[in-house]
Amino acid sequence: MKNSSFFGLILAGGRSSRLFPFNKVLSDLTGSGKSLIQESYSRLGLPASHVCVVTVSDMVAPIAKQLKLPKENFFVDPVRRGTWPAILWAVGHLHKRNPDALIAVVTGDHVIQGELPFRKTMQKALAIAESRPAIVMLGIAPSREPSDWQSFGVYKADDAGAIRDFEEKPSIEQAKRMINSKGYAWNSGMFFFRVSTAEAVLKRYQPVMYGWYLTMAAAITVGNMEQAARIFEQFPEKIPHPLDPSRLVDNSIDYAIMAPLVHRPDPDLEARSVQANGFKWTDLGRWDSLRQVLKADGAGNIKIGKVTMKKDVRGSILVAQDGYRIEAAGIENAVVAFANDEALVLSQAALPKIKEIVSAAQKRPHKVILEEGSVFKVERKGKQLFVSGRNGLIQ
């Protein structure tokens, strides 16, 4: 493929609420010395002129500080509308540069260990997307725990890589059946396609959106960004489920495009897959996901940043942003995170409810978020946080 026709597109608009108070995209959560978006940029192996970021307005400045990209390579969503409208916003801009460009849509907030194997897998996916009218997904070998499957799109491909089944966030019962039948993969959230293929798939499966897209792309081409933004606002956040119109679902590429492309196939369009090979992929969905990436110490603790622990700290995750410090004693199975002038102190058992806990706390002034009924004793002095169990170890 010609480098002049290939663009990497990093998705970086997430709210990161499950990793509060850190912004997942902008933070070093692996101890590598790079933020997750810097890692994503490095993996692409492209010159800055061919790396683009689609994000929201309040993320542009901090991302630009970390990635020295041309200003015109930031595609700022006028409003939040979901991953598929965000991708279309970027596709409209890239259409202006090259109507048949190849695009690698990658995530700005996942951990991938093995840069060179990833790049080889990406090149394989791009070669397929270049040679045929296909949306290519990058698949991950799944775990055998059914509850893990509820966070991902899941698909099954035949030996030639053609996707024959696709389910976004399957139920526990569906996941059990899929595990027993074998051959399924998790959708990594990375996609590879030509601009022209994305437009053809949109026209076939979302004709109303396609009409908006054409008008929006035409406005972008002539530089009328006000009109383009007004059209973008017409894209809905929710759409009818492509297989069950009575249900409203997120306007994601998974629901808007991949599900109908797989289940209502068109002879002129394809859904294809390549499997992750030689690298480890982790979606840091919440704080305990760090255990998949980092090695715990002898007491089962994981720490990042300036963290001091007494010997009676066990099985805990403690993360301090640069410039912040955590001191802990007498806690077990806890999560302590300190960043951006806010702190979070929870038991790991409360992590499934972290979004609700954070959302409720953010409705009132706060500096430290604790779960209701917490047994932690917390004291904060500026950028130092002291955490202990009120009655010895906490569970």
N, C-alpha and C positions, 0 to 999 in steps of 0.2 A: 504494500500500500504506500501511497505517496504521503509523506509527512504533511505536505501542504493541505491535504484533504482530511486530516485526522485531528479531532479536537477531544480533549478530556473535559468532561463537565462534572464538577464536584457539587453535590447537593449539600447545602449547609444552612438550612433554615429551621432546624429543629429547636424545640424549647428546652430539652434536656431536663425536664422536671424530675425524672427518676434519679438523676444524679445531682440534685440540688445539694449545696449552693454553687456547684461548679457548672460552667458552660462546657459541655462535653466536647464540642468541636474545637474550642480554643485552648483546652487544657492538656497537659502532659499527664496522662493517667496510667502510664506504663513504666515511668522512670527512664524513658529513652532520651530525654532531653529535648524532645520535639512534641508539639501538640498533635492531636489526632489529625487535624486538617493539614498540618505540615507533613505528616507521614503520608497522607493521601496524595498530596502533591508530589512528593518524592517518588512514590511508587509508579506514577504515570510515566516518568522518564521522558517528559516532553519539554520543549522550550516554553518559557513563560507565555509567549505569544499564542500558544495553542492550548493553554489551560484556562478554563472559564469556571466561574463560580456563580451559582444561582442561589440567592439568599434574600434576606429581608433587610430593610433600611438600617436598623440599629446594629446589624452585624457587619456592615461593610467596613467601617473604620477599623475595628479590631482585627478582622481578617486581613485587610490591606496592610496592617502593621506586621503581620506574620508572613504574608505571601506577597512578594514584590511582583504583582501582576499589572499589566496595562489596565488603566481605568476602564476602558471600553470592554474589558473581559469580565466585569461584574454585571450580572443581569439581576437587577433588583426587582423582586415581585412588588407590584403596586399595592397589593393587599395579600393576606394569607388565603390561599385557596386549596392547598393540597399538593401532593407531589406531581400529579399529572399536569395540572395547569402550570406549575412551576417549570416542568420540563418543556412544555409547549412554548412558554415564554422564551426560554433559551433557544429552542429549535427555531423560533421565528427570527431571532437575532442571527443565528448561524446560517439560516437560509439566505440571509442577505449577503453573507460572505462567500458561501459556496452551496448552491441548492442541492448538491449531491454529496455533501460532506459526511464523513463517518464520525459517529459520536460514541464515546465510551462514557456512559452515565455511571459515576462511582459515588460512593458515600464518603462524607467528610467526618464520620464519627464512629467508624468501626476499627477494630484492631486486626491487622493482618501481619503475621509473622512469617517472613519469607518473601522479600521484595522481588528477587529475580524469578522465582517460580511463578509468582503472581503475574509478572510482566509477560512471561511465556504463555500463560493461560489467557491473558487478555489479548495477546496477538492472535491466538487461535480463534477466539470469539470474533475478533474484528475481521479475520479472513473469511469466516462464514458470512458475516453481515455484509461484507464487500461483494461476495460472489453471488448472493441470492437475496430475494426480498423477504428477509427474516428479522424478527426481533429476537435477539439471542440473550438468554439469561445465564448467569453464572451460578451454578448449583453447589451447595455445601452438603457434605455427608452429615446426616442428622444423628441426634442422640436417640437412645431407646427409651427415653422418659417421655410419656405422652404429654405431660403438662408443658414440656418445653416447646412442643409443636404449636401451641396456641398463639405464639408470638410471630409466626412466620407464614409466608406463602409456601405451599408445598406442591411439588409437581413430580410427575413420572415421565421419563423419556424412553423412547425405544433405543435399540442398539445404534441406530444411525444419528441419534441426538434430537429427533423430532419429539416434541412434547405432546403427550397423549392425554394427560390428566393434570388438572390444576385446581387447587383449593386454597383460598386465602384464609389463613388462621382457622384450621380445622378444629372441630370439637374433640374432646377427649376420646369419645368413642370412635370417631373417624380416624384419629391419630393411631389408636390401637390397631384398627384394621390395616392401616397403611404400614405400620411397623411389621405386622405379621406377613403382609404380602411382599414386602421388600421392594427395592428398586426406586424408592422415593428420595427426593432431595429437597433441602430447604432453599428457598429463594434468597440469595445474598443481598438483594436490593440493587444489584448492578446489572445494567442492560447495555446492549451494543446494537447499533443500527445506523442505517443511512438516514439522512434527513428525508429523502424521498420515500423511504419505507415507512417512517413514522407518519408521514402525511397520508400515505395510502391506507394504512391501518386505521387511522383516525377517520378518514372519509368513509370507510366500510362499516365501522362499528359504532362511531359516535358522530353521525352526520350533522347534528345541530352544533356540536362543538367544532366540527370541521369548518362550518360556515363562519363561526366567530374567529377561528384561527386564521382563515384566509384573509379576513378583513384586518385582523390585528397584524399579521405578517406584512401586509401591504402598507399599513401605516408605519411600521418599523422601517421598512425599506426606504420610504421617502422622508424619514426622520420626524414624523408627526407622533411624538411619544405621548402627548396628552391624549390623542385619540386612541392610541394603542392601549394605554392604561385604562381608559374607559371601557374598552371592549374586554380587556382582561377581567375586569370586575364582574362581567356577565357569567364567567365560569363559576359553577356552583361548588361549594365545599362538599356537598353530599350529592350522590346520584343514585338512581334505582339500581339495585343489584342486577347485573346483566342476566342472571339465571333465575332470579326471583324478584321481579319488579315491585313487589309489595314491601320490600325492605330497602331502607336507605343506608348507603355505605359511603365510606370516604372516597373522594374523587382521586384515587391513586391509580398509577399505571397498572397495578395488579387487577383492580376491579374494572377500570374503564377499558383496558386493552387486552391484558393477558388472558383473563377468564373467557371473554367471548372469542378471542382468537383461537383458543384451544378447544372450546366446547362448541363453537359454531364455525368450523374451519372454512376458509376460502381457498380455492385451488391456486390462487395467485399470491397468497401470503402464507408465511410460515412462522411458527413459534418453535425455536430451537434452543438447545442447551449445550453448555460445556461444563465439565465438572472441575471444581477446585482440585489442583494437583500439586502437591509439594509444599503447600503453605497452610498455615493455621489461621482460621477466620473466627473472630469473636465479636458478637454484637453486645456491647456493654449496656445491656438493658436496664441494669440497676446495680447498686454497689456490690452485691455479692458476686456479680459476674467477674470481678477482678480476680477471683480465685481460679478462673480459667486461664488467666494470663500471667499472674505473678505467683511466685513460690512463697508460701507462708514460712514463718520461722518455726522454731521447735515448739512454741506454745500455740501454734495455729494462727498467729497474727500476721496481717498484711499491713505494711505502712508505706506511705509515700510522703516525702517532704520532711520537715523538721518535726519529728515525733519522738517524745521520750515516754517510755513505759516502765512501770514497776513490774516485778516478776509475777505479780498476781493478775496481770492482764492476759487473758486467754481468748483465743478464737475470735478476735475482733479485727475490724478493718478501720484504719485511722489514716486520713488523708488531709494534708495541709498544703495549701497553695504557697508558692514562693512568697516570703515576707510574713507568713503566719506560723504559729507554733502551737502544738498540742502536747499537753502533759496528761497522762492517764494512769489511774491506779484502781485496783479492785473492781474491774469490769470484765465481763465475759459475754461473748456472742453479741457484741455491740458494733454499731457503725458511728464513727465520729468524723465529720467532714467540716472543714473550716476554710472559707474562701470568700472573696468579694464582700467582705465586711459582714458576713452572715455565717452561722454555724448550724449544723444538723447533728442531733444526738438521738439515736434510736436503737432499739434492740433489732437484731437481724430478723426476728420473727415479724416485725412490723413492716418490712420492706414491701410486701405485696400491696400495702395501703399507702405507700409513700406519696403518691400523687394527691390523694385526698388529704393527707396530713399537711403537706406543704400548701395546698390550695386554701385550706381552712386557716392556716397560720398567716398567710399573706393578706388576709382581709383585715389584719390589724398590725400596728407597728410591732416589729420584732427584730431581735438581733440573734436570738438562739431559738431554734425550733426543736421542741421535745414532743414525744408522743404523749397522749393523754394517759394519766396514771403512771407516768414515768418514775422509776426508782433511781434515776441518776441525780447526782449532785454536780452542778455545773457552775463554774465561776469564770467570768471573762474579764481580762484586763487588757484593753486595747487589742493588740493582735496576738495575744496569748490566751489559750483556752485550757482550763483545768477541769477534768472530768473524772468522777469517781462514783462508786456505788455507795448509796446511803447506808446500807446495812451489809457491808462486806461485798461479796460478789453478787452481781446481778445476772439474771438468766434471760 
